[in-house]
Amino acid sequence: MTAGPIAPEPVAEPAAAQEERQKLRKHFGRFDILFFLLCTIVGVDTIGTVAANGAEAFTWLIVLAAVFFIPSALLTAELGAAFPDEGGPYIWTSRAFGRLAGAVNNFLYWITNPVWLGGTLSVSAVAAYTTFFNDGKDLSTPAFYVFTLAFVWIGVLAAILSFDIGKWIPTIGAWSRLLLLGLFTLTVVVYGIKHGLHGFGFGDFSPTYAGFVALVPVLMFNYVGFELPSTAGDEMTDARKDVPFAIFRSAFLSVLLYGLPILGILLVLPVKAVTGLGGFIDAIRQVFTVYGGHVGADGSVSLSGAGSVLGDLAAIMFILTVLSSGVTWVMGSDRALAVSGYDGAAPRFLGVISSRFGTPVRVNILSGLVSTLVLVLAHELTDGSAAKLFGAVLGLAISTTLISYLGIFPALPVLRRKAPYVPRPYKAPIPRTIATVLTLLILFASVQLVAPGLGDHWFGSDFRPDGWSYGERWKYLLTEAVPLAAFILLGVLFWALGSPTRKSATVKK
């Protein structure tokens, strides 16, 4: 005897979900998804942070591409094609582990992005502007706020607009990445031929545990995001075919777009001269002297003629690149939060799709307000220090982002077991092994973010962040752990506030 097909498991769905999904519009095609993914994964704001760790950074970048990046692409390709519902990672997590887990996980997934937009990305844009258009001089406080608030709210406006309009920001951002990183890599070759390179020995590439601890969190932060287009699953024209297509092509391009510029920075600048905030910008400025300009004996760089023109163009592309990074993540995570709102895992007020735009306008505005609050608080608490602001917000953004994947990655084997009847146009190999390895790596990176060096020499000189002393280890622990605990509690609160919506749920046939 042969067993018959397994009957689909009934899903309880609130009436609000059916109402809101009717407002969504299908205009998210195959190449839109590809461009969206390039903006999601390839972020230029962290290139300097990675390069500041020396030639070893390139080694770990390649290793993690093999053991983390590619496996996560395989995992997400299956989930995105098999469960192409609006909300993507929220749907996968809540179906696998329940709405409470989905609510907490999704709040962490969402809150990261307004924090990142208002902190790290806006400060990176300011750094590019001041370097190329303001002779390296800091902006006055009023000018700083005018620039950064315009940056934040242009991003929010792009997220609010109907996707057939707003998607042009990711498209422009993808081309800006290709042009900027391609031009930079080519120019490094020209610079090396003309002036010679900084150089490093083969031994400098040797991996170390201290380097692993320092680099794994930021490299994983760079390497996540394959699931983001699936937050707009109901807006895709053919998610089951297009998601795997876009994921596998973007994976190959992303490794190149990260690896070549980082190697270029290491070739051009001494490691001690590379900073997290300005490393990539400084390298652009230095190598562009081959088109016009010079490097002084004291290391100061002056561009002229074609070098100045191309430098200004590179600065504009850099700003467009960081803006598009923020826009894509806000577009996606705001959709996921809105879905949890009409699915009963967040306040119903947030789970509203605009009939006019087909976007979650209420959540978009909330993201803009959170970004503004983070921008103002971080600027005032760091006394206007761009480097301190950059480092503080980047650490928080990385930790909240990575922890949210503790719910996403294990969903693959669980949904294989709980929903075997779902058609899977693409199936990842060894799903349990992939999910386990990815989850353990995320867990390790999350622990090291909160307590650097734990398991070897907690907060020792090889592990603690720059600017912190061993005596400040408990203070650092609290600065990381307290916001995370608060975000988790807020996720639980959102779930509790979604109770009336859950009570209206009926079985979806």
C-alpha positions in Angstrom: 0.0 0.0 0.0 1.2 3.5 -0.7 0.4 6.4 1.6 -1.9 9.2 0.2 -0.9 12.8 0.2 -0.6 14.6 3.5 -3.5 16.9 4.2 -2.6 20.6 4.7 -2.5 21.7 8.3 -5.3 24.3 8.9 -4.0 27.9 9.6 -6.0 30.2 11.8 -6.0 33.6 10.1 -7.5 36.9 11.4 -10.1 38.6 9.3 -7.8 41.7 9.3 -5.2 39.7 7.3 -7.6 39.0 4.4 -8.7 42.7 4.4 -5.2 44.2 4.3 -3.7 41.8 1.8 -6.3 42.9 -0.8 -4.6 46.3 -0.8 -1.2 44.9 -2.0 -0.1 45.2 -5.6 1.9 42.8 -7.7 4.8 44.8 -9.3 8.0 43.2 -7.8 9.7 41.3 -10.7 12.8 39.1 -11.0 15.3 41.9 -11.6 13.7 44.2 -9.1 14.4 41.4 -6.5 18.0 41.1 -7.7 18.6 44.9 -7.4 16.8 44.9 -4.0 19.1 42.1 -2.7 22.3 43.9 -3.9 21.2 47.0 -1.9 20.2 44.8 1.1 23.5 42.8 1.3 26.2 45.0 -0.1 26.6 47.9 2.4 29.6 50.2 2.0 29.3 51.6 5.6 31.0 48.6 7.1 33.8 48.1 4.6 36.2 50.3 6.6 35.3 48.4 9.8 36.3 45.1 8.2 39.4 46.4 6.6 40.6 47.9 9.9 41.3 44.4 11.0 44.1 43.9 8.4 44.7 41.2 5.8 43.3 38.6 8.2 39.9 40.2 7.5 40.0 39.1 3.9 40.7 35.5 5.0 37.7 35.4 7.3 35.5 37.1 4.6 36.2 34.2 2.3 35.8 31.5 5.0 32.4 32.9 6.2 31.3 33.2 2.6 31.7 29.4 2.4 30.4 28.3 5.8 27.7 31.0 6.4 26.8 33.1 3.4 26.2 30.3 0.8 24.4 28.0 3.3 22.1 30.9 4.3 21.4 31.5 0.6 20.4 27.9 0.2 18.2 28.0 3.3 16.4 31.2 2.3 15.9 30.2 -1.3 13.8 27.3 -0.1 11.8 29.2 2.5 11.2 32.2 0.1 10.0 30.0 -2.7 7.9 27.6 -0.5 6.3 30.2 1.7 5.9 33.3 -0.5 3.5 35.2 1.8 3.8 38.8 2.6 5.9 39.2 5.8 8.5 36.6 4.8 10.6 35.9 7.9 7.8 36.8 10.3 5.6 34.2 8.6 8.3 31.5 8.7 9.1 32.1 12.3 5.5 32.3 13.5 4.4 29.2 11.6 7.3 27.3 12.9 7.4 28.4 16.6 4.1 30.3 17.2 3.0 34.0 17.2 4.8 34.9 20.4 8.2 33.8 19.0 7.3 35.5 15.8 6.4 38.7 17.5 9.6 39.0 19.6 11.8 37.9 16.6 10.0 40.4 14.3 10.3 43.3 16.6 14.1 42.8 16.8 14.2 42.4 13.0 12.3 45.7 12.6 13.9 47.9 15.2 17.4 47.4 13.9 16.7 49.3 10.7 15.4 52.7 11.9 18.3 52.6 14.5 20.8 51.8 11.6 19.3 54.5 9.3 19.3 57.2 11.9 22.8 56.3 13.2 25.4 54.5 11.2 24.1 55.3 7.7 23.3 58.9 8.2 26.7 59.5 9.8 28.5 57.7 6.9 26.7 60.0 4.5 27.8 63.0 6.4 31.4 61.7 6.5 31.4 61.4 2.7 29.9 64.9 2.2 32.4 66.6 4.6 35.4 64.7 3.1 34.7 65.7 -0.5 32.5 68.8 -0.4 33.5 70.5 2.9 37.4 70.2 2.9 37.1 67.6 5.7 35.7 70.1 8.1 32.9 69.0 10.5 29.5 70.5 9.9 28.0 72.8 12.4 25.3 71.3 14.6 22.4 73.0 12.7 23.9 71.9 9.4 24.5 68.4 10.7 20.8 68.1 11.6 19.6 69.5 8.3 21.7 67.1 6.3 20.9 64.0 8.4 17.2 64.6 8.9 16.8 65.2 5.1 18.7 61.9 4.6 16.4 60.0 7.0 13.1 61.4 5.7 14.0 61.0 2.0 14.5 57.4 2.9 11.2 57.2 4.7 9.4 58.9 1.8 10.8 56.3 -0.6 9.5 53.6 1.6 6.0 55.2 1.7 5.6 55.6 -2.0 4.0 52.8 -4.0 6.6 50.2 -4.7 6.5 50.7 -8.4 7.9 54.2 -7.7 9.9 53.5 -4.5 11.7 50.6 -6.0 13.8 53.0 -8.1 15.8 53.9 -5.0 17.1 50.3 -4.7 17.6 50.1 -8.5 19.7 53.3 -8.5 21.5 52.2 -5.4 22.4 48.8 -7.0 23.9 50.6 -10.0 25.7 53.0 -7.7 27.3 50.1 -5.9 28.5 48.5 -9.2 29.9 51.7 -10.5 31.5 52.9 -7.3 33.1 49.6 -6.2 34.1 48.8 -9.8 35.7 52.2 -10.3 37.5 52.0 -7.0 38.9 48.5 -7.7 40.1 49.6 -11.2 41.6 52.7 -9.7 43.5 50.7 -7.1 45.1 48.7 -9.9 46.2 52.0 -11.7 47.4 53.5 -8.4 49.5 50.3 -7.7 51.1 50.5 -11.1 51.9 54.1 -10.7 52.9 54.4 -7.0 53.3 50.9 -5.7 51.2 49.4 -3.0 51.3 49.3 0.8 51.7 45.5 0.7 51.6 42.8 3.3 53.2 39.4 3.8 51.5 36.0 3.2 51.6 35.5 7.0 49.4 38.5 7.5 46.5 36.5 6.1 46.8 33.9 8.8 43.5 33.6 10.8 43.5 34.1 14.5 40.8 33.5 17.2 41.0 37.2 18.2 40.4 38.2 14.6 37.5 35.7 14.4 35.8 37.2 17.5 36.3 40.8 16.1 35.2 40.1 12.6 32.5 37.4 12.7 29.7 39.7 14.0 30.3 42.5 11.4 30.9 40.0 8.5 27.7 38.2 9.4 25.9 41.5 9.5 27.2 42.1 6.0 26.2 38.6 4.9 22.5 38.5 6.1 19.5 39.8 4.2 18.6 37.1 1.6 15.1 36.9 3.2 14.3 40.6 3.0 12.6 40.7 -0.5 10.3 37.9 0.8 8.7 40.4 3.2 7.0 41.6 0.0 6.1 38.1 -1.1 2.5 38.9 -2.0 3.8 41.8 -4.2 6.0 39.5 -6.3 4.9 38.5 -9.7 6.3 35.0 -9.4 8.0 34.4 -6.1 8.4 30.7 -6.4 10.7 31.1 -9.4 12.2 34.5 -8.9 13.4 34.3 -5.3 15.9 31.5 -5.9 17.0 33.1 -9.2 17.8 36.4 -7.5 19.3 34.9 -4.3 21.9 32.8 -6.1 23.0 35.6 -8.5 23.2 38.2 -5.8 25.3 35.9 -3.6 28.0 35.6 -6.2 28.0 39.4 -6.9 28.0 40.3 -3.2 31.2 38.3 -2.4 33.0 40.1 -5.3 31.6 43.5 -4.3 32.8 43.1 -0.7 36.1 41.2 -1.3 37.6 43.4 -4.0 37.2 46.8 -2.2 38.4 45.4 1.1 41.5 44.0 -0.6 42.0 47.3 -2.3 41.9 49.3 0.9 44.4 46.9 2.5 46.7 47.4 -0.6 46.5 51.2 -0.4 46.4 52.2 3.2 48.4 51.0 6.2 46.2 49.1 8.6 46.8 51.7 11.4 45.4 54.4 9.1 42.1 52.6 8.4 39.2 53.6 10.6 35.7 52.1 10.8 34.0 55.3 9.7 36.4 56.8 7.2 38.4 53.8 5.9 36.7 53.3 2.6 36.2 57.1 2.0 39.9 57.8 2.8 41.0 55.0 0.4 38.8 56.4 -2.4 40.3 59.9 -1.9 43.9 58.6 -1.9 43.7 56.4 -5.0 41.8 59.0 -7.0 45.0 61.1 -7.0 46.0 59.2 -10.1 43.4 61.3 -12.0 44.7 64.6 -10.5 46.1 65.5 -7.1 48.8 64.3 -4.7 49.5 62.8 -1.3 51.6 65.0 1.0 54.5 64.0 3.1 52.3 64.1 6.1 49.7 61.8 4.5 47.3 64.6 3.7 45.4 64.1 0.3 44.6 66.8 -2.1 42.5 66.2 -5.3 42.5 68.5 -8.3 41.2 68.5 -11.9 39.7 65.2 -13.0 40.6 63.7 -9.6 38.4 66.2 -7.9 35.5 65.7 -10.3 35.7 61.9 -10.0 36.0 62.2 -6.2 32.9 64.3 -6.0 31.1 61.8 -8.2 32.3 58.9 -6.0 31.0 60.8 -2.9 27.5 61.2 -4.5 27.5 57.4 -5.4 28.6 56.6 -1.8 25.7 58.6 -0.4 23.2 57.0 -2.8 24.6 53.6 -1.8 24.1 54.1 2.0 20.7 55.7 1.4 19.5 52.8 -0.7 20.8 50.3 2.0 18.6 52.0 4.5 15.6 52.3 2.2 15.6 48.6 1.2 15.8 47.4 4.8 13.1 49.9 6.0 10.9 48.8 3.1 11.2 45.2 4.0 11.2 45.2 7.8 8.3 47.7 7.9 6.3 45.3 5.8 7.1 42.5 8.1 6.0 44.5 11.2 2.7 45.5 9.4 2.0 41.8 8.7 2.5 40.9 12.3 0.1 43.8 13.1 -2.7 42.3 11.1 -1.8 38.7 12.0 -2.2 39.4 15.7 1.4 39.6 16.8 1.6 43.4 17.1 -1.0 46.2 17.6 -3.7 46.2 15.0 -3.1 50.0 14.5 0.3 49.1 12.9 -1.1 46.4 10.7 -2.7 48.7 8.1 -1.7 48.9 4.4 -2.5 52.2 2.7 -5.2 51.9 0.0 -3.5 54.7 -1.9 0.1 53.5 -1.9 -0.1 49.8 -1.1 2.5 50.3 1.6 2.5 50.2 5.5 2.5 54.0 5.8 1.9 54.0 9.6 4.9 51.8 10.2 7.0 53.8 7.8 6.3 57.0 9.8 7.0 55.2 13.0 10.4 54.1 11.6 11.1 57.7 10.6 10.3 58.9 14.1 12.6 56.2 15.7 15.4 57.1 13.3 15.1 60.7 14.2 15.1 60.0 18.0 18.2 57.7 17.6 20.0 60.4 15.6 19.3 63.1 18.1 20.1 61.0 21.2 23.2 59.5 19.8 24.6 62.9 18.6 24.0 64.5 21.9 25.2 61.6 24.1 28.5 61.4 22.1 29.0 65.2 22.1 28.8 65.3 18.3 31.6 62.8 17.8 30.9 61.1 14.5 33.3 58.2 15.2 31.7 57.4 18.6 28.2 57.8 17.2 29.1 55.4 14.4 30.6 52.8 16.6 27.9 52.9 19.3 25.0 52.5 16.8 26.7 50.0 14.6 27.2 47.6 17.6 23.6 47.9 18.6 22.4 47.4 15.0 24.5 44.3 14.6 23.4 42.6 17.8 19.7 43.2 17.3 20.0 42.0 13.6 21.9 38.8 14.3 19.7 37.8 17.3 16.6 37.9 15.0 18.1 35.1 12.9 17.9 32.8 15.9 14.2 32.5 14.9 14.6 32.5 11.1 17.3 29.9 10.5 15.9 27.1 12.6 12.5 27.5 10.9 13.7 25.5 7.8 13.8 22.0 9.3 10.8 22.7 11.5 8.6 23.7 8.6 9.9 20.7 6.6 8.4 18.6 9.4 5.2 20.7 10.1 4.3 21.6 6.5 5.6 18.7 4.3 2.6 19.2 1.9 3.8 22.7 0.8 5.2 22.6 -2.8 8.9 23.4 -2.8 10.2 24.5 -6.2 13.7 24.5 -4.7 14.8 22.3 -1.8 18.0 23.0 0.2 20.3 20.1 0.8 20.9 18.7 4.4 18.4 21.3 5.9 18.9 20.3 9.5 22.7 20.5 9.2 22.6 23.9 7.5 20.1 25.3 10.0 22.2 24.0 13.0 25.5 25.4 11.7 24.0 28.8 10.9 22.2 29.1 14.2 25.3 28.2 16.2 27.4 30.8 14.3 24.7 33.4 15.0 24.6 32.4 18.6 28.4 32.6 19.0 28.5 36.0 17.3 25.7 37.4 19.4 27.4 36.3 22.7 30.7 37.9 21.5 29.0 41.1 20.8 27.6 41.4 24.3 30.7 39.9 26.0 33.7 40.1 23.7 36.3 37.3 24.3 34.0 35.3 26.6 35.3 31.7 26.7 38.9 32.9 26.4 39.7 36.2 28.0 36.5 38.3 28.4 37.2 41.9 27.5 40.9 41.2 27.2 43.1 43.5 25.1 42.7 41.2 22.1 38.9 41.4 22.2 37.6 44.6 23.7 36.4 47.3 21.3 38.6 50.4 20.8 38.2 53.1 23.4 37.2 50.8 26.2 39.3 49.6 29.2 39.2 46.3 31.0 37.7 48.1 34.0 34.7 49.2 31.9 33.7 45.6 31.0 30.5 45.6 33.1 29.5 49.0 31.7 30.0 47.8 28.2 28.0 44.6 29.0 25.1 46.7 30.2 25.2 49.1 27.2 24.7 46.0 25.0 22.4 43.8 27.1 20.0 46.4 28.5 18.7 47.6 25.1 18.4 44.0 23.9 16.4 43.0 26.9 14.2 46.1 26.5 13.6 45.2 22.8 12.6 41.6 23.7 10.2 42.9 26.3 8.7 45.3 23.8 8.3 42.3 21.4 6.3 40.5 24.1 4.2 43.7 24.7 3.5 43.9 21.0 2.3 40.3 21.1 0.0 41.0 24.0 -1.4 44.1 22.3 -2.2 41.9 19.3 -4.5 39.7 21.4 -7.8 41.2 20.1 -6.8 40.5 16.5 -5.8 36.9 17.3 -9.2 36.3 18.9 -10.9 37.1 15.6 -8.9 34.4 13.8 -10.7 31.8 11.8 -9.3 28.7 10.1 -8.0 29.4 6.6 -9.1 26.6 4.2 
